[in-house]
Amino acid sequence: MAQVQQSGSPILLTGSGVVSTTSGSLLGFYVNSTTGGTVVIRNGGAAGTAISGTITPAIGFHAFPAYCTSACYFTIANTLNVTALFAAG
């Protein structure tokens, strides 16, 4: 039976940065504010494999259920204030 994560730890980012240094599930992200901001989600850190294209999100919650086998990293361009929700394990 598949395990379903319903909650995760919030990680606030205003520029490119690490969401988690361990494996786990990205549940989604909440955009607090943006001025043409974009994000690319990566598995494996800053130089890791992109698991999304370039996303130009609107303010609000965006579900993005994805399992990261190692570190999870957000590459952010322009102005974007975002809270990622990540469940380790």
Secondary structure as UniProt FT lines:
FT   STRAND          9..13
FT   STRAND          17..20
FT   STRAND          24..43
FT   TURN            46..47
FT   STRAND          49..50
FT   STRAND          60..68
FT   STRAND          72..88
//
